[in-house]
Amino acid sequence: MRLFFGISLPDEYQQLLEQTRMEWKGRFSSRLTWTKPGNWHITLRFLGEVQDDLLPQLKSCLNRVECDDFTLQGGKSGYFGDRGRYRVAWLGVAGEVQKLIHLARNLETELEGFGFEPDKRAFNAHLTLARIKNFVASDPWKEFANYVETIDWPVFKAERVSLWQSRLTPRGPEYSLMANKSLHRADSG
């Protein structure tokens, strides 16, 4: 099964992202595969294909991760890709990003303890807006990124980390929650 760990986004984000998708989807000559409404999340660690019998170990990793809850907010926007050929449009996060990075590192350490190879890529806190196929340089890339950054993204509290299964279908990925863990409440005084 295809699995990943992540933090889901609140309904308010899902609605703002869907409005953005609807407003911009017809403005590109490039073929964009937009993230499906309800599927937007912040990936902490993508595992890819994992044998079914490893699911108990992954749930154990999740249960062993220690971290306080923290606040995040949508931030900068940009693109992944090389030589000017964008592959992914993304929204970065601001707020208590160091706590998010700490959570990702703790999870990575737990996974290594169960024999998973460390991720070779550095953790980059973002959510994927769209995957870009057949890149056309003349599309409104700068305007779109600027627009996304002007949205009044609300502050939200990351209160749990989850393990999801991602099934690839002709209609796009479908996610199933496999397990989640509440993060500790940070002391207020």
Secondary structure, DSSP 8 states (H G I E B T S, - for coil): -EEEEEEE--HHHHHHHHHHHHHHGGG-SSEEEE--TT--EEEEEEEEE--GGGHHHHHHHHHH---B-EEEEEEEEEEEEETTEEEEEEEEEEESHHHHHHHHHHHHHHHHHTT----SS----EEEEEEEES--TTS-HHHHHHHHHHS----EEE-EEEEEEEEEETTEEEEEEEEEEE-B-----
